[in-house]
């Protein structure tokens, strides 16, 4: 396979009239015309890159001597690049009917003319058959490792990190899990197989970040939790992405990701008592001190009542183990109150009562039976949570108000009226406010159940 490196003038290079990209043509002009038809805008994008960066020095053009014309060469590999160069030198080779491409090449030609490529690096083969092996390897895939093995998403991300100084959120998470001592060794062995594009999709979702205890600051993944705590939800996500039955379709849309977050159990979530005094970067080697619980300030969540049309926000995540209640819970996240305020109100009341029954079935409360009034059940369960030190009276205010203040729009009496009073109409805004006042109560309740 005799060959040598040479520099050839672009005018001495001929497009292959038997190019595998298209049927054989009769002459150079037809070859260029057919290449334009076949490649379209890809050709102008290639020309733009050549104008900006030049030709790839690691990928020379393969040529053989022309069978008749002296000092002329036929291109056997690199016909797209040679065509782009010829059109940059002479855009008028482009037929008028290809106006869009012609316009682009005329603009590119003006830039190219300021710094044209005088000589093209080529590999000159004695015969075309001597080049066939290399051409086949380049265009027919990996060939069991003999050909070019393309990068996966993780490898591309690592290249960007080294060359551009940027690291994807997914790669930061993968590197953290690889170094974190609490992460299962079996998962660490398989982290290179995690689909980083899917993990990136999760990391860019604010609801996933909220549930997993991470955030994004200046392009860095940060957290306020102990490494072993934040590793729990991130490990679950990585393990799920490694499953054969788990595809990008499971997390492609916002609703898909919200449904996915419902699969997180309490053991998959960070222990909020392990919060630190400040944020730290997952790729950092230092950790801030633990937060002083006596100085912790409670953060008030911003209400988005007016912007949503469901009783329960779609971003709320409560793993509910009881199948029927879980279905009602999801219906309350989907029912549009603009059309179904009555259905929503009744389903909400059912959800409250069955939640109380589920709690007292697992944790019997003195004086409460299935036949007790809902207001009594609610007050008794709230009192039980306060007595056990699970929630304080401030976080239970919504439950106590609903249970004891009969004239309140948030009361159980109001809920009863939705069901039994034909003249009493539910109000969408009140229903949403009711949920917001009770959400922390239900979150903790179902954590315990």
Secondary structure, DSSP 8 states (H G I E B T S, - for coil): --EEEEEEEGGGEE--TT-TTS---SSHHHHHHHHHHHHTHHHHHHHHHHHHH-S-TTS-EEEEE-SSSTT-EEEEE-HHHHHHHHHHH-GGGS-TT-HHHHHHHHHHHHHHTTS---EEEEEEESSTHHHHHHHHHHHS--GGGTS-----HHHHHHHHHHHHS---HHHHHHHHHHH-TTS-HHHHHHGGGS-HHHHHHHHT-HHHHHHHTEEEETTEEEEEE-HHHHHHHHHHHHHHHH-TT--GGGSSSHHHHHHHHTT--GGGS--GGGEEEEEEETT-S----B--TTT---------GGG--SSS-TT------SHHHHHHHHHHHH--HHHHHHHHHHHHHHHHHHHHHHHHHHS--TT--TTS-HHHHHHHHHHHHHHTTSS-TTTTHHHHHHHH-TTSTTSHHHHHHHHH-TT----HHHHHHHHHHHHHHHHHHHHH-
